[in-house]
Amino acid sequence: MTRSEDLKTAGLYIAGIGTYLPPATKVEDAVADGRFDPQEAEDMQLESICEATDEAPPDMAVSAARGALERSGHRHEDVSLILHASVYFQGLELYPTASYIHREALGTHSALAFEIKHASNGCMTALDVAARCLASSEDAVAALVTTADKVSPPAIDRWNSDIGIVPADGAAAMVLSKKSGFARVLSTATVSDPTLERLHRGDAPFTPHPDPTTPTDLRLRKLQYLGDVELDEFTRRFRAGLRTCVDEALADAGIELHDVARFVVPHFGRIVLQRECLLALGIDEARTTWSWGRTIGHLGAGDQIAGLGHLVDTDAVDVGDYCMLLGVGAGFTWTCAVVRIVERASRGEDG
């Protein structure tokens, strides 16, 4: 196959990854104390979920960012763009979280810092945006992508807020570089289908402000949507969007699906992951990060960065291997990236 050059990723590398993962709670313990339904635990087959205590999301992001920067070998001044992706409340309203991360992790040199709100596709959207920004500037050297999420009652009931997914707490960060890195980014692709946006809205009305006393109920919203749209029809459209995105990323990278050694997948419960991703692509679970993701839980916007970091830290990928990062977020959007491991990654100390 002749490669169709993806100009936005030409000469782009992942230079460093950092994570902050708080201790994990065993799912069996959550079932035993009545927080989690035993049948749902059986269906999802998750093992444990990371749960933060006093940590604030911005501070978790700073910890991950420092680790990524240390591993990257870049100076603080090399970073001209900071993108922070999140799903949930970041600890303070009317406050620019990305600027806090900028100051705490990188110092006071001038850089563009802003937030990405793209649901669970946040880090992948940030990767795509950062690639475009770096490609458009001759002077730009590196960009920092961070994610952090933490769910807390009463706004979010971790174990009962969604169907087939349990949100986890934690942060992830990566440094993208036009100089060098352990992985070459060969392509990114994004596809959207806004006809599916109501899955996460249901019949809920827009309100003038959040109600701090009422937990967010994504279960109800999804059931309301699926009362009008058959699950099979939703699944068909979901798979079509994912497949289109994957095909575009593969074509731009100049490879086939069977060339991919490992797939970094969202940390969904097993039934959702199988139905919406693995069966759609015809890939075996053993080639994915599922066995690790099931011990962490869904890190909001950060599954893909953390998953790739896990693969390189555990030597689960070799130099020369192709990896595909699969991202999906409410709305709906899919972003896929193909990377090739070009050297052993530097290892630092993460939180």
C-alpha positions as a printed NumPy array, in Angstrom:
array([[  0.   ,   0.   ,   0.   ],
       [  1.246,   3.467,  -0.858],
       [  1.043,   5.757,   2.097],
       [ -1.185,   8.822,   1.776],
       [  0.879,  11.306,   3.763],
       [ -0.918,  12.775,   6.795],
       [  0.581,  16.254,   6.673],
       [ -0.526,  17.238,  10.171],
       [  1.499,  14.393,  11.718],
       [  4.572,  14.581,   9.47 ],
       [  7.602,  14.536,  11.773],
       [  5.493,  14.298,  14.946],
       [  6.532,  12.143,  17.911],
       [  5.321,  11.207,  21.367],
       [  8.302,  12.087,  23.535],
       [  7.018,  11.317,  27.031],
       [  4.008,  10.021,  28.951],
       [  3.135,  10.467,  32.618],
       [  0.231,   9.261,  34.749],
       [ -1.245,   9.797,  38.183],
       [ -3.36 ,   6.859,  39.32 ],
       [ -4.698,   6.774,  42.896],
       [ -5.201,   3.441,  44.684],
       [ -7.845,   1.151,  43.216],
       [-10.905,  -0.256,  44.985],
       [-11.718,  -3.898,  44.284],
       [-15.062,  -4.289,  42.512],
       [-15.863,  -7.244,  44.751],
       [-15.559,  -4.933,  47.765],
       [-17.986,  -2.427,  46.218],
       [-20.427,  -5.297,  45.641],
       [-19.984,  -6.599,  49.175],
       [-20.787,  -3.257,  50.797],
       [-23.813,  -2.657,  48.579],
       [-22.432,   0.122,  46.377],
       [-22.415,  -1.909,  43.155],
       [-24.998,  -4.289,  41.733],
       [-23.632,  -7.866,  41.579],
       [-25.213,  -8.598,  38.191],
       [-23.652,  -5.488,  36.674],
       [-20.315,  -6.466,  38.162],
       [-20.654,  -9.859,  36.499],
       [-21.6  ,  -8.302,  33.161],
       [-18.811,  -5.701,  33.117],
       [-16.07 ,  -8.022,  34.426],
       [-14.11 ,  -5.086,  35.803],
       [-11.631,  -5.956,  38.537],
       [-10.937,  -2.648,  40.303],
       [-11.502,   1.089,  39.976],
       [ -9.101,   3.926,  40.867],
       [-10.594,   6.21 ,  43.519],
       [ -8.991,   9.473,  44.649],
       [ -9.45 ,  10.898,  48.145],
       [ -8.357,  14.509,  48.669],
       [ -6.607,  14.974,  45.32 ],
       [ -7.967,  17.721,  43.082],
       [ -8.016,  17.056,  39.309],
       [ -5.678,  19.966,  38.426],
       [ -3.057,  18.719,  40.884],
       [ -3.289,  15.187,  39.511],
       [ -2.787,  16.643,  36.024],
       [  0.264,  18.587,  37.19 ],
       [  1.804,  15.417,  38.615],
       [  1.244,  13.556,  35.35 ],
       [  2.555,  16.508,  33.325],
       [  5.782,  16.688,  35.328],
       [  6.363,  13.001,  34.738],
       [  5.717,  13.299,  31.004],
       [  8.039,  16.296,  30.692],
       [ 10.823,  14.554,  32.633],
       [ 10.609,  11.531,  30.365],
       [ 10.458,  13.624,  27.198],
       [ 13.851,  15.259,  27.64 ],
       [ 12.351,  18.607,  26.626],
       [ 12.892,  21.896,  28.399],
       [  9.854,  23.707,  29.789],
       [ 10.435,  26.486,  27.27 ],
       [ 10.035,  24.045,  24.352],
       [  6.324,  23.692,  25.095],
       [  4.28 ,  26.354,  23.318],
       [  0.851,  24.704,  23.607],
       [ -0.945,  23.145,  26.599],
       [ -4.256,  21.363,  26.079],
       [ -6.147,  20.048,  29.11 ],
       [ -9.004,  17.596,  28.56 ],
       [-11.592,  16.603,  31.153],
       [-15.131,  15.305,  31.546],
       [-16.076,  16.216,  35.107],
       [-15.817,  19.16 ,  37.504],
       [-12.221,  20.347,  37.91 ],
       [-12.484,  21.765,  41.43 ],
       [-13.43 ,  25.382,  40.816],
       [-15.983,  27.133,  38.626],
       [-15.08 ,  30.147,  36.46 ],
       [-11.403,  29.233,  36.53 ],
       [ -8.925,  28.354,  33.709],
       [ -7.586,  24.956,  34.757],
       [ -5.151,  24.818,  31.831],
       [ -3.417,  27.967,  33.062],
       [ -2.908,  26.429,  36.518],
       [ -1.313,  23.364,  34.921],
       [  0.808,  25.665,  32.763],
       [  2.202,  27.547,  35.772],
       [  2.654,  24.583,  38.09 ],
       [  4.151,  22.155,  35.564],
       [  5.975,  24.417,  33.121],
       [  6.669,  27.734,  34.831],
       [  5.909,  31.218,  33.616],
       [  7.095,  31.332,  30.   ],
       [  4.414,  32.361,  27.516],
       [  2.378,  29.563,  25.914],
       [ -1.144,  29.021,  24.641],
       [ -3.128,  27.055,  27.235],
       [ -6.771,  26.05 ,  26.96 ],
       [ -9.23 ,  23.297,  27.8  ],
       [-10.807,  20.587,  25.663],
       [-14.314,  19.442,  26.585],
       [-14.963,  16.514,  24.299],
       [-16.235,  13.879,  26.72 ],
       [-14.322,  10.584,  26.744],
       [-12.627,  11.448,  23.454],
       [-10.838,  14.36 ,  25.127],
       [ -7.211,  13.254,  25.004],
       [ -7.566,  11.982,  21.454],
       [ -9.19 ,  15.229,  20.313],
       [ -6.356,  17.106,  22.026],
       [ -3.809,  14.948,  20.185],
       [ -5.485,  15.754,  16.866],
       [ -5.675,  19.491,  17.634],
       [ -2.081,  19.61 ,  18.895],
       [ -0.856,  17.868,  15.742],
       [ -2.559,  20.489,  13.589],
       [ -1.197,  23.366,  15.673],
       [  2.378,  22.087,  15.647],
       [  2.24 ,  21.422,  11.907],
       [  1.037,  24.957,  11.203],
       [  3.919,  26.691,  13.021],
       [  7.547,  26.481,  11.929],
       [  8.727,  27.754,  15.314],
       [  6.685,  25.383,  17.506],
       [  8.687,  22.532,  19.033],
       [  6.442,  20.7  ,  21.511],
       [  2.955,  20.526,  22.987],
       [  1.686,  19.167,  26.293],
       [ -1.62 ,  17.295,  26.514],
       [ -3.034,  16.614,  29.975],
       [ -6.183,  14.97 ,  31.295],
       [ -7.628,  14.677,  34.784],
       [-10.962,  13.56 ,  36.147],
       [-12.476,  12.799,  39.525],
       [-16.061,  11.876,  40.292],
       [-17.587,  12.761,  43.634],
       [-21.01 ,  12.46 ,  45.278],
       [-23.579,  13.853,  45.283],
       [-22.963,  15.041,  41.708],
       [-21.816,  11.594,  40.512],
       [-22.626,   8.199,  42.01 ],
       [-19.593,   6.319,  40.678],
       [-21.072,   2.841,  40.764],
       [-24.571,   3.708,  39.52 ],
       [-24.233,   6.661,  37.152],
       [-23.919,   4.872,  33.82 ],
       [-24.634,   1.665,  31.9  ],
       [-21.698,  -0.65 ,  31.186],
       [-19.071,   1.864,  32.355],
       [-17.655,   2.771,  35.783],
       [-15.843,   6.137,  35.966],
       [-12.446,   6.209,  37.644],
       [-10.204,   8.952,  39.005],
       [ -6.764,   9.829,  37.717],
       [ -4.691,  11.864,  35.289],
       [ -2.515,  11.336,  32.242],
       [ -0.192,  13.52 ,  30.187],
       [  1.938,  13.31 ,  27.078],
       [  4.494,  15.541,  25.394],
       [  4.251,  15.762,  21.607],
       [  7.449,  16.765,  19.847],
       [  8.625,  17.751,  16.385],
       [ 12.188,  16.766,  17.348],
       [ 12.172,  13.182,  18.574],
       [ 10.399,  10.666,  20.776],
       [  9.815,   7.007,  21.493],
       [  6.815,   6.763,  19.13 ],
       [  6.264,   8.312,  15.722],
       [  2.693,   9.542,  15.126],
       [  1.841,   8.359,  11.623],
       [ -1.764,   9.536,  11.417],
       [ -4.782,  10.862,  13.249],
       [ -8.366,  10.825,  12.045],
       [-11.598,  12.172,  13.521],
       [-15.16 ,  11.339,  12.488],
       [-18.377,  12.65 ,  14.024],
       [-22.066,  11.731,  13.967],
       [-24.187,  14.291,  15.863],
       [-27.363,  12.284,  15.178],
       [-26.288,  10.173,  18.173],
       [-25.861,  13.076,  20.625],
       [-29.16 ,  12.409,  22.369],
       [-27.853,   9.166,  23.884],
       [-26.258,  11.232,  26.664],
       [-29.015,  13.861,  26.779],
       [-32.16 ,  11.742,  26.76 ],
       [-35.165,  13.88 ,  27.637],
       [-33.291,  16.026,  30.153],
       [-34.075,  19.758,  29.793],
       [-31.437,  22.462,  29.761],
       [-31.294,  24.266,  33.115],
       [-29.89 ,  27.649,  34.215],
       [-27.44 ,  26.049,  36.651],
       [-26.422,  22.604,  37.96 ],
       [-28.443,  21.044,  40.75 ],
       [-25.845,  20.014,  43.358],
       [-28.351,  17.821,  45.208],
       [-29.32 ,  15.569,  42.287],
       [-26.835,  12.98 ,  40.973],
       [-26.263,  12.963,  37.223],
       [-28.215,   9.999,  35.849],
       [-26.77 ,   8.88 ,  32.519],
       [-28.625,   5.586,  32.899],
       [-31.984,   7.318,  32.676],
       [-30.92 ,   9.495,  29.754],
       [-29.66 ,   6.497,  27.785],
       [-32.796,   4.484,  28.491],
       [-34.932,   7.406,  27.348],
       [-33.001,   7.554,  24.079],
       [-33.107,   3.791,  23.584],
       [-36.864,   3.904,  24.125],
       [-37.047,   5.684,  20.769],
       [-34.005,   4.263,  18.975],
       [-33.387,   0.503,  18.936],
       [-30.069,  -0.633,  20.41 ],
       [-29.273,  -2.463,  17.169],
       [-29.698,   0.756,  15.184],
       [-27.516,   2.722,  17.601],
       [-24.878,  -0.021,  17.47 ],
       [-24.931,  -0.046,  13.656],
       [-24.375,   3.712,  13.465],
       [-21.756,   3.629,  16.213],
       [-19.788,   0.898,  14.468],
       [-20.033,   2.709,  11.136],
       [-18.489,   5.845,  12.643],
       [-15.715,   3.888,  14.322],
       [-14.961,   1.856,  11.21 ],
       [-14.781,   4.96 ,   9.026],
       [-12.397,   6.599,  11.474],
       [-10.184,   3.511,  11.711],
       [-10.063,   3.091,   7.93 ],
       [ -9.032,   6.719,   7.443],
       [ -6.267,   6.483,  10.063],
       [ -4.959,   3.237,   8.565],
       [ -4.979,   4.643,   5.015],
       [ -3.061,   7.753,   6.059],
       [ -0.535,   5.613,   7.93 ],
       [ -0.145,   3.302,   4.935],
       [ -0.868,   0.076,   6.837],
       [ -3.623,  -2.523,   7.22 ],
       [ -5.509,  -3.504,  10.367],
       [ -3.593,  -6.775,  10.636],
       [ -0.335,  -4.808,  10.8  ],
       [ -1.327,  -3.314,  14.163],
       [  0.367,  -5.12 ,  17.061],
       [ -1.653,  -3.597,  19.918],
       [ -4.846,  -1.583,  20.268],
       [ -5.275,   0.949,  23.081],
       [ -8.991,   0.896,  23.867],
       [-11.354,   2.805,  26.179],
       [-11.726,   1.328,  29.668],
       [-15.348,   0.289,  29.235],
       [-17.019,  -2.716,  30.796],
       [-16.486,  -5.887,  28.759],
       [-19.95 ,  -6.073,  27.162],
       [-19.845,  -2.464,  25.922],
       [-16.25 ,  -2.807,  24.741],
       [-17.025,  -5.992,  22.827],
       [-20.272,  -4.747,  21.28 ],
       [-19.153,  -1.272,  20.291],
       [-15.457,  -1.73 ,  19.467],
       [-13.964,  -5.201,  19.243],
       [-16.732,  -6.937,  17.278],
       [-17.016,  -3.921,  14.996],
       [-13.352,  -4.195,  14.036],
       [-12.921,  -7.957,  14.311],
       [ -9.963,  -7.689,  16.689],
       [ -9.145, -10.081,  19.492],
       [ -9.321,  -8.908,  23.08 ],
       [ -5.781, -10.204,  23.674],
       [ -4.397,  -7.558,  21.292],
       [ -5.909,  -4.747,  23.354],
       [ -5.278,  -3.051,  26.699],
       [ -8.479,  -4.528,  28.196],
       [ -6.66 ,  -6.744,  30.732],
       [ -5.085,  -3.639,  32.277],
       [ -7.958,  -1.214,  31.75 ],
       [-10.285,  -3.469,  33.741],
       [ -8.059,  -2.89 ,  36.789],
       [ -8.201,   0.918,  36.456],
       [-11.682,   1.931,  35.289],
       [-12.679,   4.612,  32.803],
       [-10.359,   7.61 ,  33.258],
       [-12.76 ,  10.096,  31.707],
       [-10.717,  11.827,  28.991],
       [ -7.452,   9.951,  29.577],
       [ -7.724,   6.22 ,  28.798],
       [ -5.649,   6.282,  25.617],
       [ -2.634,   8.175,  26.988],
       [ -2.564,   6.005,  30.099],
       [ -3.014,   2.837,  28.04 ],
       [ -0.127,   3.597,  25.702],
       [  2.024,   4.483,  28.688],
       [  1.223,   1.114,  30.237],
       [  2.212,  -0.738,  27.061],
       [  5.616,   0.921,  26.827],
       [  6.316,   0.713,  30.57 ],
       [  5.629,  -3.019,  30.646],
       [  7.542,  -3.762,  27.415],
       [  4.305,  -5.026,  25.852],
       [  5.365,  -3.394,  22.574],
       [  8.659,  -3.668,  20.725],
       [ 10.554,  -1.218,  18.567],
       [  8.939,  -1.319,  15.142],
       [  5.46 ,  -2.215,  16.417],
       [  2.413,  -0.312,  15.219],
       [ -0.168,   0.678,  17.825],
       [ -3.611,   2.117,  17.259],
       [ -5.233,   4.386,  19.832],
       [ -9.034,   4.213,  19.68 ],
       [-11.013,   7.109,  21.15 ],
       [-14.753,   7.656,  21.346],
       [-16.786,  10.326,  23.079],
       [-20.387,  11.351,  23.571],
       [-21.622,  13.585,  20.823],
       [-20.606,  11.341,  19.029],
       [-16.97 ,  11.597,  17.918],
       [-14.327,   9.011,  17.173],
       [-10.614,   9.774,  16.929],
       [ -8.017,   7.178,  15.984],
       [ -4.255,   7.528,  15.856],
       [ -1.628,   5.18 ,  14.468],
       [  1.782,   5.33 ,  16.116],
       [  4.941,   3.317,  15.556],
       [  7.345,   2.547,  18.39 ],
       [ 10.774,   3.749,  17.279],
       [ 12.805,   3.403,  20.478],
       [ 12.585,   2.363,  24.105],
       [ 10.805,   5.005,  26.143],
       [ 12.523,   6.773,  29.029],
       [ 11.113,   5.82 ,  32.412],
       [ 10.604,   8.271,  35.243],
       [  8.657,   8.344,  38.479],
       [  4.907,   8.989,  38.189],
       [  2.386,   9.616,  40.91 ]])
